[in-house]
Amino acid sequence: MGLILLLLFLSRDDHTDTKPIEQAWSILQTNVDEKSADKRAKAVRALGLIEKNKRAESMAEKALSDSNADVRAGAATALGAMQATGSKARLENALLDNDVKVVLAAANALYAMKDPAAYEVYYALLTGERKSSNGLVQNQMARFKDRKQVEMLALQTGLGFVPFGGMSYEAWQTIRSNDTSSVRAAAALKLAHDPDPKTGEALAKMRFDKSWQVRLGVVDAIAQRKDPSLQDAVVTLMWDDSDAVRFEAAAAVVKLDEVKTSAERDRKKHPARSPGSFHH
């Protein structure tokens, strides 16, 4: 027993000259380079706690090229948590990854940085279609057709866990209880601030979805867009079978009407000058 205590004491002394910060980096670096993919993934995800640090960003960026999808997804998640805006290009490349889990993690990271490239993924999640020819490639879209797998992976990578907009916590909890619909509802909500008119059209079209959870997400997204041209699409949902959708639609109609009235009031206050009124 005495020998064991002596060895432990000597072992502790070996670290007395090493600063905690050096030990911390050593632990992270050692495990990011570990043979075990599980340890690499955990260590990479932990890097997300470190903000505005080039060393941490560099380690996470390198992990985006790891052979293991969990590690790559963890790297994307960490870069998003760090708000590593200098890594946007690498994250956009990760949207072309062969593994949907990595694509979703990269989209979430880019969304956190307000990068519009993320909208391509959320559009595909909601509609099952490509938004543009520059977006997801065809083999990725085929993977997105496997709804169950995508929904499971989306939840694992963090999409769908946080309420958005004016949706009540109770309504969100109900949506989450239905795995089939929760991810598409979350995707609709994340498209709320995509300025592309095509997305507005897609949201209006999805108001006919058979899932009331998706319809609820669509109504909330349309309300957040503050686009009065979509008001008619919401009006029809004031007679929806779902109480939650009806009430949300009614509130959205009021909100969009206020936006329209405010815009008209501003135009009257500051009428645009006719072309002939400009002086050259």
C-alpha positions in Angstrom: 0.0 0.0 0.0 2.8 2.4 0.9 4.5 1.7 -2.5 1.3 2.5 -4.4 0.9 5.8 -2.5 4.5 6.7 -3.2 4.0 6.0 -6.9 0.8 8.2 -7.0 2.7 11.0 -5.2 5.6 10.8 -7.7 3.2 10.7 -10.6 1.5 13.9 -9.3 4.9 15.6 -9.0 5.6 14.8 -12.7 2.8 17.3 -13.6 3.6 20.0 -11.1 5.7 21.8 -13.7 3.0 21.6 -16.3 0.5 24.4 -16.4 -3.2 23.4 -16.5 -3.7 25.1 -19.8 -0.9 22.9 -21.4 -2.4 19.8 -19.9 -5.8 20.8 -21.2 -4.5 21.2 -24.8 -2.6 18.0 -24.5 -5.7 16.1 -23.5 -7.7 17.6 -26.4 -4.9 17.1 -29.0 -4.2 13.5 -27.9 -7.9 12.5 -28.1 -8.6 14.4 -31.4 -5.8 12.2 -32.8 -7.0 9.0 -31.1 -7.4 5.7 -32.9 -10.9 5.4 -31.4 -13.4 7.2 -33.5 -15.7 7.6 -30.5 -13.0 9.4 -28.6 -12.1 11.6 -31.6 -15.8 12.6 -32.0 -16.1 13.4 -28.3 -12.9 15.5 -28.2 -13.8 17.4 -31.4 -17.3 18.2 -30.1 -15.7 19.5 -26.9 -13.8 22.0 -28.9 -17.0 23.9 -29.5 -16.7 25.4 -26.0 -13.6 27.3 -27.1 -14.5 30.5 -28.9 -12.3 32.8 -30.9 -9.3 30.5 -30.7 -7.4 29.7 -33.9 -5.9 26.5 -32.5 -9.3 25.1 -31.7 -10.7 26.1 -35.0 -7.8 24.6 -36.9 -8.2 21.3 -35.0 -12.0 21.2 -35.8 -11.4 22.1 -39.4 -8.9 19.3 -39.8 -11.5 16.9 -38.3 -13.9 17.8 -41.1 -11.8 15.5 -43.2 -11.8 12.6 -40.8 -12.7 9.2 -42.2 -15.5 8.7 -39.6 -18.8 10.5 -40.2 -19.5 11.0 -36.5 -16.2 12.9 -36.2 -16.9 15.0 -39.2 -20.4 15.8 -37.9 -18.9 16.7 -34.5 -16.4 19.0 -36.2 -19.1 20.8 -38.0 -21.1 21.2 -34.8 -18.1 22.5 -32.9 -17.3 25.1 -35.6 -20.9 26.3 -35.4 -20.8 26.6 -31.6 -17.5 28.5 -31.9 -19.1 30.9 -34.5 -16.0 30.2 -36.6 -17.0 32.4 -39.5 -13.6 31.9 -41.1 -14.5 28.2 -41.6 -17.7 28.9 -43.7 -16.1 27.8 -46.9 -15.1 24.4 -45.4 -18.6 24.0 -43.9 -20.2 24.7 -47.2 -18.0 22.0 -48.7 -19.3 19.7 -45.9 -22.8 20.2 -47.3 -21.6 17.9 -50.1 -20.6 15.1 -47.7 -21.8 11.6 -48.6 -23.3 11.2 -45.1 -26.5 13.0 -44.3 -25.5 13.4 -40.7 -22.6 15.5 -41.7 -24.7 17.5 -44.1 -27.2 18.3 -41.4 -24.5 19.3 -38.8 -22.9 21.6 -41.4 -26.2 23.2 -42.2 -26.9 23.8 -38.5 -23.5 25.4 -38.1 -23.9 27.6 -41.2 -27.4 28.6 -40.0 -26.0 29.7 -36.7 -23.6 32.0 -38.6 -26.5 33.3 -40.8 -25.0 31.7 -43.9 -27.8 31.3 -46.6 -26.2 28.1 -47.8 -28.0 26.3 -44.9 -31.4 27.1 -46.5 -30.7 24.6 -49.3 -30.7 21.7 -46.8 -33.8 22.9 -44.8 -35.7 23.4 -48.1 -34.9 19.8 -49.1 -35.9 18.6 -45.7 -39.3 20.3 -45.9 -40.2 19.7 -49.5 -38.2 16.7 -50.5 -36.9 18.7 -53.5 -33.8 20.6 -54.5 -34.0 24.3 -54.2 -31.5 25.1 -56.9 -29.1 23.5 -59.3 -26.2 24.8 -57.1 -27.5 23.0 -54.0 -27.5 19.4 -52.9 -26.4 16.9 -55.5 -28.7 14.2 -56.7 -27.2 11.3 -54.6 -27.7 13.4 -51.5 -31.3 14.0 -52.4 -31.8 10.3 -52.7 -30.7 9.9 -49.1 -33.1 12.7 -48.1 -35.9 10.5 -49.4 -35.4 8.1 -46.5 -37.5 10.2 -44.2 -37.1 8.1 -41.1 -33.3 8.0 -41.3 -33.1 11.7 -42.0 -35.5 12.6 -39.2 -33.5 10.5 -36.7 -30.2 12.0 -37.8 -31.6 15.5 -37.8 -32.7 15.2 -34.2 -29.3 13.8 -33.3 -27.5 16.8 -34.9 -29.6 19.3 -33.0 -32.3 20.3 -35.5 -35.7 20.5 -33.9 -35.0 20.8 -30.2 -35.5 24.5 -29.8 -38.9 26.4 -30.2 -38.9 29.2 -32.7 -40.9 32.4 -33.2 -44.2 32.7 -31.5 -44.9 29.0 -31.2 -45.8 28.0 -27.7 -43.7 25.6 -25.7 -46.7 23.2 -25.4 -47.2 23.2 -29.2 -43.5 22.5 -29.7 -43.5 19.7 -27.3 -46.4 18.1 -29.1 -44.5 18.4 -32.4 -41.5 16.8 -30.9 -43.5 13.8 -29.8 -44.2 13.0 -33.4 -40.8 12.1 -34.9 -42.2 11.8 -38.4 -43.2 15.5 -38.5 -41.0 17.3 -36.1 -38.0 17.6 -38.4 -40.0 19.0 -41.3 -41.7 21.4 -38.9 -38.3 22.6 -37.7 -37.1 22.9 -41.2 -40.0 25.1 -42.1 -39.3 27.3 -39.1 -35.6 27.7 -40.1 -36.7 28.8 -43.5 -38.6 31.8 -42.0 -35.8 34.3 -42.8 -34.7 32.9 -46.2 -35.2 35.9 -48.5 -35.6 33.7 -51.6 -39.2 34.1 -53.0 -39.0 30.5 -54.0 -38.9 29.6 -50.3 -42.0 31.7 -49.7 -43.8 29.8 -52.4 -42.7 26.5 -51.0 -44.0 27.4 -47.5 -47.4 28.4 -49.0 -47.6 25.1 -50.9 -46.7 23.1 -47.7 -49.7 24.6 -45.9 -51.6 21.7 -47.4 -49.3 19.1 -45.8 -51.3 16.2 -44.2 -49.4 16.7 -40.9 -50.9 19.4 -38.7 -47.5 19.8 -37.0 -45.9 20.7 -40.4 -48.8 23.1 -41.1 -48.2 24.8 -37.7 -44.5 25.2 -38.5 -45.3 26.6 -41.9 -47.8 29.2 -40.5 -45.2 30.3 -37.9 -42.5 30.6 -40.6 -44.8 32.7 -42.8 -45.7 35.0 -40.0 -42.0 35.5 -39.2 -41.2 36.3 -42.9 -43.5 39.4 -42.6 -44.5 39.1 -46.3 -48.1 40.3 -46.8 -48.3 38.5 -50.2 -48.4 35.2 -48.2 -51.4 36.3 -46.1 -54.0 34.6 -48.4 -52.2 31.3 -47.9 -52.5 31.6 -44.2 -56.2 32.7 -44.3 -57.3 29.3 -45.5 -55.8 27.7 -42.4 -58.1 29.7 -40.1 -60.5 26.8 -40.7 -58.0 24.0 -40.2 -59.0 20.9 -38.3 -56.3 21.5 -35.7 -57.0 24.1 -33.0 -53.3 25.0 -32.8 -53.1 25.6 -36.5 -56.3 27.7 -36.5 -55.2 29.9 -33.7 -51.7 30.3 -35.1 -53.1 31.2 -38.5 -55.5 33.8 -37.0 -52.6 35.4 -35.2 -50.5 35.3 -38.4 -53.2 37.0 -40.4 -53.4 39.8 -37.9 -49.6 40.1 -37.9 -49.3 40.2 -41.7 -52.2 42.7 -41.9 -50.4 45.0 -39.5 -47.2 44.7 -41.7 -49.2 45.6 -44.8 -50.9 48.5 -43.1 -47.6 49.8 -41.7 -46.0 49.6 -45.2 -48.9 51.5 -46.7 -48.7 54.2 -44.0 -45.0 54.6 -44.7 -45.6 55.0 -48.4 -48.1 57.7 -47.8 -45.7 59.5 -45.5 -42.8 59.2 -47.9 -44.3 58.9 -51.4 -41.7 57.9 -54.0 -40.8 60.7 -56.4 -41.9 60.2 -60.0 -39.0 59.7 -62.5 -39.6 63.2 -63.9 -39.0 64.8 -60.5 -35.3 63.9 -60.3 -32.8 66.6 -61.2 -29.8 65.8 -63.3 
